């Protein structure tokens, strides 16, 4: 069996290496006249120039704000596409999969005119299918207005920390199949993950070159209308040197009370034979629900406090993040605390012109569950080959182990990503 798996992996890698030979050019390269390595040390991770380009609304630092007419006359329509193939994907706990096309993305991003810029992404994955194939959705969309370098407004359908440009707290910058552990946890479960999509209004900027900030207001996880937006968040990052950053963030919010009989997925079932139990009684003891009913849940608060750091040492990037999460439980007056930590290191082997060729990566993720009673550790090993700066293929090994009810598992993935 192991021999069969090894042969399958070798064939999948061979397929990837021999078929990715086409040259593709993303829209940002067309618009700026710069190659990918101008903004990326390894696409999609950003270098300092790339971070500033993103923060300024997809403008180079020495570029003036253009009118819509000037943009129309001087620029091509800023559209890009990304295709993702997984010719081999096997978890120890599941079947081997051949995901010839795993994901399709279409992105429009760039200046709109007069200080406005935008980003829109249309995505379809093989996990969500309908009768005609992949079911399309909008994982992120952003409308931004830049007053100056120090003050920018963002209206976002996306993760809470979408504005952050440093590459470890946002899933759009990841170099691996799996998400970074600290942004992929629900902690106590009151709200979604840090990377969950939601409605956000955020103010960002750099009052001085060494400091990046963002403050904002967000809705609940997955609420497309942003009803009762009760989450506030703040992010501060300090560039100690041009190659070292230390920062932190704070997220504080609550979810609305849920009435008895609600269809909300957060409502817990009542238990008991005709006698109400604690989870089925509201603060005023006004509910007397029996078996088969559903409980009223009070408003519950949650907090996420995180610190992070990033350092570039030559062509090696080190990244670290620690997050502590506190969530109210459904029992009034009680809460749970869970922590998560992620450490990642990758090295970029480059050509003489600065383009990446090989990128080996290792990441360690460790996170708590059940109020710290269970700790789960994950190791990710990834080797990426860049055939062009926007065409890459990789093989990745992931392993999970824990000291509680979560089952141990491992996974091997071969993936190809093409942006054009």
N, C-alpha and C positions, 0 to 999 in steps of 0.2 A: 504493500500500500504506500509506504514512504517513497519507494522508488518511482511509483506511478505519479505521485504528487510532484516529485522533483523534476521528472521529465516534463510534466505539464507546465511548471514554472519556467523551465528553460525554453520551451517552445513559445510561451507567451512573451518572454523577454526578447527572443529572436524576432518574433512578429513585430514587436514595438520598435526594435532597433532598425529593422529593414524597411519599415513602411513610413517612418516619419522623416521624409527627406524634402518635403515641400517648404519653400520659404514663404513666411507670412509676415505682414506688417500691420500692427495695431494702429488704431486711429490717433492715439496720442503721439506716436512717432511721426505719422504723416503731418499732423498739425504743427508740431514744434520743430521738426527737422532734426531732432535728437534721436539717437538710438536708445534702446531700452535700458542699457547700462548707465545712461546719464542720470536716471531717476531710481534705478533698482540696483541693489547689489546682487540679488538673485530674484527675478520676477516670481511673485508679486511683492516681495519685501522691499521697502523703500530705503534709500539713503537720505542724507540731509537735504539734497536738492529736491528729491522726490517728495519729501514731507512738506517742504515749502510750496511746491507746485500744487499739491493737494489742498493745503490750507488757503492758498490764494485764489481758489476757485478755478483750478486748472489753467493757471497763468504762470509763466516764468517770471522770476523776480524783476527783471528789467523790462517787462512788457507793460504797455499802457492798457487801460480799460477801453475796450472796443465797443462800438455801436453794433446793433444787430445788422445793419447794412454792411459795415466793414467786414464783419464775420462772414456774412453770406458771400461777399465778393472775394475774400482772401482764403477762406478755409473750405475744405471738403466737409460734407455732412459727417459729424463725429460719431460714427457707428462702428462697433466692434462685435466680434462673435468669439465664443470659446466652445470648443468641443472636447469632451472628456470621454475616453474609452478605458474600460477595465477588462482586458482580455483574460485576466485571472483574478479571482477573489474567493478566498476560502477561509472560513472560520473553523476552528477545531470543533465547535459545537453545531456547525451547520453544513449545508451542502456546498460543493464547489459551484461557482457561478461564472458564466462567460457573459460579461456585460459589454457587448461590442460597442454600443453607445450608451454610456451611463448618464450623461448630462449634456444639455445644450443650453447655452446662454447667449442672449443678445443684449448688448449694452450700448446706450447712447449717453455720452458724457462730454461736457465741455462748457465753454462760455456761451452765454445767451445774448449778452449785450448790456451795457450800462451798469456793470458791477454784478449782474446776475449770472449764475451758473447752475447747471443741473446734472443729475445723474439718474438714469433709469435702467433697471435690469429686468429682463424677462427671462425666466428660467423654467426648464422642464427636466425632471429626473425620472429614472426608471422605477423609483419607489412609488411614484404617483402616476397611475395610468388610467386611461379611459378606453372607450371602444376603438378609438382611432390611434392610440399610441400614448405618448407621454402627455400628461396633463400640465399645462403651463400655468405659472403663477408669477407674482411680483414679489421677490424676496426683499427688495430694497428700491427706494426712490427718494431723491433728495432735491430740494430747491433751496439755493443759497444766495444770500446777498452780502457782498463784501463792502463795508463802509471804508475800512482801511485795514492795515496789517493787524491792528490791535483788536478790532471789533468786526465780527462776521456773524450773520444770522443763518441758521440752518433749520429747515423744516423737513423732517425726515420720517420716512417709514422704513425702519431698520432697527438694529441693535441700539441700546442706550448709549454706548460709547462709540458710535459710528464716527464721530469727528476725530477720534484719537488717531494720529498718523504713525505711531511707533511700531505697530505691527505684531504685537503679542496679545493684545486684548481684543482684537477684531478678527472674526473668522475669515474675512475676505483677504487677509494677508497670509493665510496659513500655507505652509509648504508640504503638508502631509495630508493623508486621507482623513484621519481623525482630527477633531478640534482640540485645541489646547484645553487641558483639564479644568483650569480655574474658571473658564467662561462657559463650560459645558455642564455645570452642576446646578441643580435646583435647590441645593442646601436643604432647608426645612420645608420647602414646597409651597410657601405662601404665594409666590409669584413664579415666573418662569426662570430661564437661565439668563446670564448676563448677555449672551449672544442672541437671545430671543428677539423676534421682530415685534415692534410696537410703534406707536406714534410718539414723536419727540419734537420739541422745540428747544433749540440749543443756541447759546451764544458762545463763540470761540474766538481765539486770537492769540497773538504774541505781543504783549505790551513792550517787551524787550526781546532781543533775539534768543536769549537763553531760556525763556519761560513760555510754555504753552499752557493754556487753560481752556476749560469748557465748563459751562454751567447750564442746566436745563431742567425741563419738566417733561415727564413721560406718562403715557397711559399704561394699562395693564398688558401683560403678555398676550399677543395675538388679537387684541381688541382693535379691529380695523377702524372703528369710529372714535377711539380715544375717549370713551365715556369715563367721567370721574377720574381725570388724570391726577393721581395722588402721589406720584413718585418724583422726587427731586434728586438730582445727581450733580456731582462736581468732580472735575479731574484737573490735576496740576502736575506738570512734568517740567523738570529742571535739567537743562543740559550743563552738567558740571564742566565738561569739555566738549569739543566737537564730536568726540567719539563715545562719551559716557553720559547716560541719562539716568536719573532717579526720579520717581514720581509716586503718585498715589491717587486714589479715587474714593468717593463716598456715595452710596446710593441708599436712599431712605424712602419708604413708601408704605402703602397699605392697600388692601383689597376691600371692596365694599362688603357689607353684611349680606348674607344669603338667607332668604326667608325659607321657612319650612315648605316642603313640596316643590322647591325650585328644581329646574332641570339642569342647573349648573353642575359641571363635572366635579366641582370641589365639594359638593354636599356629601356628607357621610351617611351611610345607611344606619337607621336605628335598630337596635337589637333589644331583646327582652320580650317576654310573653305577656303582653298586655300591661306591662309596668314601665313607665318612662325611666330612661337612664340618663346619666349626666350629659352626654353628648346630644340628647334630644330635648334639652330644656334651655330656653334662652335666658338672658340675664334677669328677666322679670318672672321667671318660672311660669310663663304663660302658655307653653306648649306641653301637651300631654300626648305624645305620639307613641304608637305601638309598633310591633313588628311589621315591616313593609313600608313604613313611613320614611320620611327623610328629615334630617335635623335642620334647625335654624343655626347658622354659624355667624358669630359676631364679626365685626370688622377686625382684621388681623394685620399687625404691623410686621415689617421686615427691614433689615439693614444688611448692606454689604460694604465692608471696609477692606480696601486692598492697597498693597504697596507693590511696586514693580521697579525693575531696573533693566537697562540694556547697555552693553559695552561692545564696541568694535575694536578688536585687537588684530591689526593687519586685516586679513581676509576672513577672520573668524568672528562670528557674532554670538555673544552670550546673552540670554534672556531669562528673566526670573520674575515670577509673580506669586504673591501670597494673598489669599482672600479669606476673611472670616465672615461667616454668615450667621445672622440671628433671626429666627422666625417665631412668631406666636403660634401656638398650637390651637386646636379647636376647643381646648379646655381653658376657659378664661383665667388669666393670671399666670399662665405657664408659657415657656418658650423653649426652643431647642437651639443649640449652637453647633455648627459644623464648619470645619476649615478645609481649605484646599491649597495646594502648592504645585507649581509647575516650573521646571527648569529645562531650558532648551539650549543646545549649542549646535551650530553648523559652520562648516568651512567651505568657502567658495574657491575652487580652483579655476583660474582665469587664463585666457589667452593673452598674448602680448598687447592686444588692443583693449583689454579690460572686460571682454565678454565672458560670462560664466561657462564652464564646460561640465565639471563634475561638482556635486554638492552632497557630501555625506552629512547626515544629521542624526542626533540622538536627543530624545526628550524623556524626562521622568515626570509623571503626574501622580500625585497622591491626594486623596480626598476622603473625608469622613461621611458616614451616614448614620442615621439613628442616634442623633445627639452625641456623636463621637464614639458610640459603642462599636462601630465597625470602620476599619480603615482599608481602603482599596488602593493598590499600587499598580501603575501601568508604565510599561517601557515601550517606546517607539523607536525603531531603527529604520532609517530611510536613506536610500542612495538614489540621487537624481542625476540624470544626464540631460544637459541642455544641448540640443542639436542646433537650434538657433536660439536667440535670446527670448523668443516667445513660443518656442516649441520644445517640450520636454517630456521625458518618460522616466518613471521611477519604479523601483521595487521597494516594498515596505513590509516590515515585520512588526507586529503589535502583540504584546503579552499583558494579560491582566491577572492579578492574584489578590486575594483578600483574606481577612481573618473572620469573616461572618457569613451571611447567607448568600452573598453574591458569588456566583460560580466563577471559577478560574476559566480562562479562555485565552486563545491566541488566534492570530489572523495573518495571512500573507496576501498582499495585494500588489498587482502590477497595473500601473495606470499610465496613460498618455494624455497630455494636455496640449492643445493647440489654440493659440490666440491669433486672430487675424482681423 
